[in-house]
Every structure is written in structure tokens, then in C-alpha cells.
Amino acid sequence: MAVYATGKGYGVDWRDEFGRRHRKYVGTNQAAHRMDDQLRTSAKQMAATMKNYRAGEAVDLLTARDLYIAHAPLGQVSKAWQSERLGRLAKYVGNIAIAELTPKRLDEYAAARAQELSPQSLARELGLVKTLCAWLARNWYIAASPAEHLQTNLPKRSAGRCLTYAEESAVLACCTDRIRIKLMLAIDAGLRRGECNAVRANHINGSAGTITTFSTKTRTFRTIPLTPRLQVELNTLASGLAPDALLFAFGGREVKKGGDVLKRVRNKSRVNFRFHDLRHTFATRLAEVAGKGEIVRELLGHTIVRDLLGNSARSTTDLYLHLNEQKAADAIMDMAATTQAALRALPTNKEETPR
């Protein structure tokens, strides 16, 4: 800790128990020295507290967690989440003394959690354990961190995949009516999850057979022709609702978190997929009948691709060309016909249906 002078006054420069540097402008020289004395007193009290813990009985894992959470500069929500996650560590390895926390125990814990968490969640949780052990070693509770070898780099996201017709049939067969229609909006219309949640009754044009959606990602509107099966389902769902009523709302609350629902669908259908994979399925099937052109780009709601200099990758003439609505409708109908033919060709016996 030290008092430093600036052009407009004085400040205090110090490092906290986490090793991070702080510089705080105070004002006068007297106020800066008074704050410096307070910080030094606080640091001595902290050192005395830690020395008492080190000199006393061995600190167990839950006590170490509480010490870390109490001194970590976090908000209440972050502290609650970290406390719950570190409690899982104590649950798996036992509330042992932190001196007994070996790399082998942590490897067993990581292997057990890998069966329960996604790769991204596992990496975040192991990173938290690594931070805890580093803090304990830095404050002399343990000789060295046993978690230095843990892999905490977030894995790359999957590029997505296209569902087969058999997988689509298995997924839609085990859904309730609302969830099935929501998944069909992604498969037959290419809507994102947020766009599905925002669909209202007046977005559906039954006479024209189209749906208008607002992209929360590109901040643009687009109109998409409906397949026959999706049009029947949407008209049935929207009948009797107010014009501005959300289609996927339960108890007056918009459904935004569908992870638990998708987890049940995946377990029941035995098909491993993400919601965004349904959008990949729509794009792939549409490209098979319409080619990789403007129709696919416009119906997906993708913006114009630009190069590194910010210039448009499309020519000036392309800016005057607009989507042909009839060709888009024809492409959707061709895709719907191909889908219906493929679904009818699937075996009807459940024992013969491929998993």
C-alpha cells in the first residue's frame, strides 16, 4: 500500500487478498494517509484471522468455501451460485480437510460431474474449483493448489446438425400439442427460439398462409410461407385467442426457458438435439429443393454478409433485387411435399422405427 500524488490530489494504491491492484483517488494528502492506515489495519486483522485458522484445527472443505465466499468481491447472486456449486464438491468428495484434497480426488469428482453437466457447465464449475484452490494456496491454507491440472477451457460449440426424418418423427410424437407446434415452427419455418416465444395470434395470416416474425437478433421483420401441416396446427392453436395473445404463454407468463422441456423430449425420444438444430434442419431441407440462394437467406432472416473492410459482399445490383414471394412459397411447398413423402415412407411399427 502506498499514497500517490496526482495532478488533482492524492490517492491510495494497494492490493487486496485476491492479488488484484486497486487505485482510489481520495483528494487531500491527510485523507489519503488516513485511508492508507485503515487499509493496513484491515489487512493486519485479515492476516491474524487467517493465522488463527492455520494454527488451529484443520479447515474442512465447507469452512474453506465459506471463507472464500465471505471475502470474494461478488454480488449476492454470484455468491449464492458459487456457494451451491462448491457445496457439490463437498458432497462428492466429502467434507474432508482441505489438506486431503488431492488431484486424484478432484479427477474423480470431475468424472462424476461430467455425467451430469454439459461440457460448458462442467468447464465453468471446474474453473470455480480451480479458483477456490488457488485462493486457499495463496492465503497459506494449503501448500499448493491441487486443481492446477483441471481442464477449464470452454469447448467449442457444435456447428449444428440436421435431423433425419425418423428423428423428427420420434421427437414430434412424444410432445404435447403446444411444444410440438413450437418445434414445428423451427423445423418448417426456421424460427429461432426467441422468435417462437414472441409469436402472437395476429402474426398468422390464415388466408395468405404466412407468418410474420420479428427477429430479435437482426431487428428486422420477415414473412414466411407456412407448410400445410403447420398452417393447420397454428390455425387451431390461435382460434379463440385475442389478436395480441402469445401462442406459447402459460398462466399469463411467456415461456422463455425451455431447457427442461427439451430435456424431457430428448430422453423420451432418444434423440440428442438442440433447439437450434431444428433451424439447421429447415435450412438444409429448403436448400435441397431451392438451392443455396436468396430464398434460403431471406427466409432464415440472415443479414447481408460483409467483408473485413465493412464493404457489402453483394453487388450493387443485388440491392435492387427482392425476394420473389411466389418462388418462396413454391420452395416451402416443395420442402413440405418432400417431408410428407419421407415421413409416410417410415415404418409404422414402433419396433422397426430406428432410434
C-alpha positions in Angstrom: 0.0 0.0 0.0 1.2 3.5 -0.8 -0.1 7.0 -1.1 0.5 8.5 -4.5 0.1 12.1 -5.8 -1.7 13.2 -8.9 -2.2 16.5 -10.6 -5.5 17.0 -8.9 -4.8 15.5 -5.5 -3.8 12.3 -3.7 -4.9 8.7 -3.8 -4.1 5.2 -2.3 -2.6 2.3 -4.2 -3.0 -1.2 -2.7 -3.6 -4.9 -3.5 -6.4 -6.9 -1.9 -6.2 -10.5 -0.6 -7.0 -11.8 -4.1 -3.9 -10.2 -5.5 -5.7 -7.5 -7.6 -4.4 -4.0 -7.7 -6.6 -1.0 -6.8 -6.0 2.7 -7.1 -8.5 5.0 -5.5 -8.5 8.8 -5.7 -9.2 10.4 -2.3 -8.4 14.1 -2.5 -6.2 15.6 0.2 -2.9 14.2 1.5 -4.4 13.8 5.0 -7.4 11.8 3.8 -5.2 9.6 1.7 -2.9 8.7 4.6 -6.0 8.1 6.8 -7.4 5.7 4.3 -4.0 4.0 3.9 -3.9 3.4 7.7 -7.4 1.9 7.6 -6.4 -0.5 4.8 -3.3 -1.5 6.6 -5.2 -2.2 9.9 -7.8 -4.2 7.9 -5.0 -6.2 6.2 -3.4 -7.0 9.6 -6.8 -8.2 11.0 -7.3 -10.4 8.0 -3.8 -11.9 8.4 -4.4 -12.5 12.1 -7.7 -14.2 11.3 -6.1 -16.4 8.7 -3.2 -17.2 11.0 -5.7 -18.4 13.7 -7.3 -20.7 11.2 -4.0 -22.1 10.0 -2.7 -22.6 13.5 -5.9 -24.2 14.8 -7.6 -27.5 13.7 -7.5 -28.5 10.0 -10.0 -26.4 8.0 -12.7 -28.6 6.3 -13.9 -28.0 2.8 -17.2 -26.3 3.7 -15.4 -23.9 6.1 -12.9 -23.1 3.4 -15.8 -22.5 1.0 -17.5 -20.1 3.5 -14.2 -18.2 4.0 -13.7 -17.8 0.2 -17.3 -16.7 -0.3 -17.2 -14.2 2.6 -14.1 -12.4 1.2 -14.8 -12.7 -2.5 -15.9 -9.4 -4.1 -19.1 -10.8 -5.6 -22.7 -9.9 -5.7 -25.3 -11.9 -3.7 -26.5 -13.8 -6.7 -23.0 -14.8 -7.7 -22.1 -15.8 -4.1 -25.2 -18.0 -3.9 -24.4 -19.7 -7.1 -20.8 -20.3 -6.2 -21.7 -21.5 -2.7 -24.1 -24.0 -4.2 -21.6 -25.3 -6.7 -18.8 -25.6 -4.2 -21.2 -27.4 -1.9 -21.5 -30.1 -4.7 -17.7 -30.6 -4.4 -18.1 -31.3 -0.7 -21.0 -33.6 -1.4 -19.0 -35.8 -3.8 -15.6 -35.9 -2.1 -16.9 -35.5 1.5 -16.4 -32.6 3.9 -12.7 -33.5 4.3 -9.8 -31.4 5.4 -8.6 -29.3 2.5 -5.1 -30.7 3.1 -6.6 -34.1 2.0 -8.0 -32.6 -1.3 -5.7 -34.4 -3.8 -5.6 -34.2 -7.6 -6.9 -37.8 -7.7 -10.0 -36.9 -5.7 -10.6 -33.9 -8.0 -10.3 -36.1 -11.1 -12.9 -38.5 -9.7 -15.2 -35.5 -8.9 -14.7 -34.1 -12.4 -15.5 -37.6 -14.0 -18.7 -37.8 -11.9 -19.9 -34.3 -12.8 -19.1 -34.9 -16.5 -22.0 -37.4 -16.5 -24.4 -34.8 -15.2 -23.4 -31.5 -16.8 -22.9 -30.2 -20.3 -19.3 -29.5 -21.3 -19.8 -25.8 -20.9 -21.3 -26.1 -17.4 -18.6 -28.5 -16.4 -15.8 -26.2 -17.6 -17.3 -23.3 -15.5 -17.7 -25.4 -12.4 -14.1 -26.8 -12.6 -12.9 -23.2 -13.1 -14.6 -22.2 -9.9 -13.0 -25.1 -8.1 -9.6 -24.1 -9.5 -10.1 -20.5 -8.3 -11.0 -21.7 -4.8 -7.9 -23.9 -4.5 -5.7 -21.1 -5.9 -7.1 -18.7 -3.3 -6.5 -21.3 -0.5 -2.9 -21.8 -1.6 -2.3 -18.0 -1.9 -3.5 -17.5 1.7 -1.5 -20.4 3.1 -4.4 -22.7 3.9 -2.8 -25.4 1.8 0.8 -25.8 0.5 -0.1 -25.8 -3.2 -3.3 -25.9 -5.4 -4.3 -29.5 -6.2 -6.5 -28.2 -9.1 -3.9 -26.8 -11.5 -4.3 -29.7 -13.9 -8.1 -29.4 -14.3 -9.2 -28.5 -17.9 -11.3 -25.4 -17.6 -11.2 -24.1 -21.2 -14.7 -23.9 -22.7 -15.1 -26.4 -25.5 -16.1 -25.1 -28.9 -19.8 -25.1 -29.7 -21.1 -27.7 -32.1 -21.7 -26.4 -35.7 -25.2 -27.9 -35.5 -26.7 -30.8 -37.4 -29.8 -31.7 -39.5 -32.3 -34.1 -38.0 -33.3 -37.1 -40.1 -37.0 -37.7 -40.9 -37.0 -40.6 -38.5 -35.6 -38.5 -35.7 -38.1 -35.7 -36.5 -41.0 -38.2 -36.3 -39.8 -39.6 -33.0 -39.4 -36.1 -31.5 -42.8 -34.8 -32.6 -44.5 -38.0 -31.5 -43.6 -37.5 -27.8 -44.5 -33.8 -27.4 -47.6 -32.1 -26.1 -49.6 -30.0 -28.6 -48.0 -26.6 -27.8 -44.5 -28.0 -27.6 -45.0 -29.9 -30.9 -46.2 -26.7 -32.7 -43.3 -24.7 -31.2 -40.8 -27.3 -32.6 -42.6 -27.4 -35.9 -42.1 -23.6 -36.2 -38.4 -24.2 -36.2 -38.5 -27.2 -38.5 -41.0 -25.9 -41.1 -40.4 -22.1 -40.8 -36.9 -21.8 -39.5 -37.8 -19.6 -36.5 -35.3 -19.1 -33.7 -36.3 -19.9 -30.1 -36.8 -16.3 -29.2 -38.9 -15.7 -32.3 -41.1 -18.7 -31.4 -41.7 -17.4 -27.9 -42.7 -14.0 -29.4 -45.3 -15.3 -31.9 -48.8 -13.8 -31.4 -52.1 -14.7 -32.9 -52.2 -11.7 -35.2 -48.8 -12.7 -36.7 -50.6 -15.5 -38.5 -52.3 -14.8 -41.8 -54.6 -17.7 -42.3 -55.9 -16.6 -45.7 -52.5 -16.0 -47.2 -50.9 -18.9 -45.4 -48.0 -16.9 -44.0 -46.5 -16.0 -40.6 -44.7 -12.7 -39.9 -42.0 -12.7 -37.3 -39.7 -10.1 -35.8 -36.0 -11.1 -35.4 -34.6 -10.0 -32.0 -31.2 -10.7 -33.4 -31.2 -8.7 -36.7 -34.1 -6.3 -35.6 -36.0 -6.9 -38.8 -39.3 -8.3 -39.9 -39.8 -11.2 -42.3 -42.8 -13.1 -43.7 -42.5 -16.8 -44.2 -45.0 -19.1 -46.1 -46.4 -21.9 -44.0 -46.4 -25.6 -44.8 -49.8 -27.2 -44.9 -49.4 -29.1 -41.7 -48.0 -26.1 -39.8 -50.8 -23.9 -41.1 -53.5 -26.3 -39.8 -51.7 -26.5 -36.4 -51.3 -22.8 -36.0 -54.9 -22.0 -37.0 -56.2 -24.5 -34.5 -53.9 -23.1 -31.7 -54.7 -19.4 -32.5 -58.5 -19.9 -32.8 -60.3 -18.3 -29.9 -57.3 -16.2 -28.7 -57.1 -12.4 -28.6 -55.3 -10.9 -31.6 -52.3 -9.9 -29.5 -52.2 -13.0 -27.3 -49.0 -15.0 -27.1 -49.3 -18.5 -28.5 -46.8 -20.0 -26.1 -47.8 -18.5 -22.8 -48.8 -20.4 -19.7 -50.6 -18.7 -16.8 -50.0 -15.3 -18.5 -46.2 -15.6 -18.4 -44.2 -16.0 -21.5 -42.2 -19.2 -21.6 -38.6 -18.3 -22.1 -36.7 -21.2 -20.6 -37.4 -24.4 -22.4 -34.4 -26.4 -21.4 -36.2 -28.7 -19.0 -38.9 -29.4 -21.6 -36.3 -30.2 -24.3 -34.5 -32.5 -21.8 -37.7 -34.5 -21.3 -38.3 -34.6 -25.1 -34.7 -35.8 -25.7 -35.0 -38.5 -23.0 -38.3 -39.8 -24.3 -37.5 -39.7 -28.0 -33.9 -40.8 -27.5 -32.8 -38.1 -30.0 -29.9 -35.8 -28.9 -30.6 -32.4 -30.4 -30.5 -28.7 -29.6 -33.4 -26.4 -30.4 -31.2 -24.5 -32.9 -30.6 -27.9 -34.7 -34.2 -27.6 -35.9 -33.4 -24.4 -37.7 -30.4 -26.2 -39.3 -32.9 -28.9 -40.4 -35.2 -26.3 -42.0 -32.3 -24.6 -43.9 -30.8 -27.9 -45.1 -34.2 -29.2 -46.4 -35.0 -25.9 -48.0 -31.7 -25.7 -49.8 -32.2 -29.2 -51.2 -35.3 -28.0 -53.2 -34.5 -24.3 -53.7 -30.7 -24.3 -53.9 -28.4 -22.1 -51.8 -29.6 -18.8 -52.9 -31.6 -15.7 -51.9 -34.7 -17.7 -50.9 -32.9 -19.6 -48.1 -31.1 -16.4 -46.9 -34.2 -14.3 -46.8 -36.4 -17.0 -45.1 -33.7 -17.6 -42.4 -33.5 -13.8 -41.8 -29.8 -13.6 -42.3 -28.3 -10.2 -42.9 -26.0 -9.2 -45.7 -22.5 -10.6 -45.3 -19.8 -8.0 -45.2 -16.0 -8.3 -45.7 -13.3 -7.3 -43.2 -13.4 -3.7 -44.6 -17.1 -3.4 -44.0 -18.0 -3.5 -47.7 -21.0 -5.4 -48.8 -20.2 -8.8 -50.3 -23.2 -8.4 -52.6 -23.1 -6.4 -55.8 -25.0 -3.1 -56.1 -27.4 -4.7 -58.5 -28.3 -7.3 -55.7 -29.6 -4.4 -53.6 -32.4 -3.8 -56.1 -33.4 -7.5 -56.2 -36.1 -8.5 -53.8 -37.4 -11.9 -52.7 -39.9 -13.4 -55.1 -42.8 -14.3 -52.8 -44.2 -16.9 -55.2 -40.9 -18.7 -55.5 -40.5 -18.7 -51.8 -44.0 -20.2 -51.4 -43.2 -22.8 -54.0 -40.0 -23.7 -52.3 -41.8 -24.2 -49.0 -44.4 -26.4 -50.6 -41.7 -28.5 -52.3 -40.0 -28.9 -49.0 -43.3 -29.8 -47.3 -44.1 -32.4 -50.0 -40.6 -34.0 -49.7 -41.1 -34.1 -45.9 -44.5 -35.7 -46.1 -43.3 -38.3 -48.5 -40.3 -39.2 -46.3 -42.5 -39.4 -43.2 -45.0 -41.6 -44.9 -42.2 -43.9 -46.0 -41.1 -44.5 -42.4 -42.1 -47.9 -40.8 -45.2 -47.6 -38.7 -44.2 -50.4 -36.3 -42.5 -48.9 -33.3 -40.1 -51.8 -33.1 -39.0 -51.2 -36.6 -38.6 -47.4 -36.1 -34.9 -46.6 -36.0 -33.7 -44.9 -32.8 
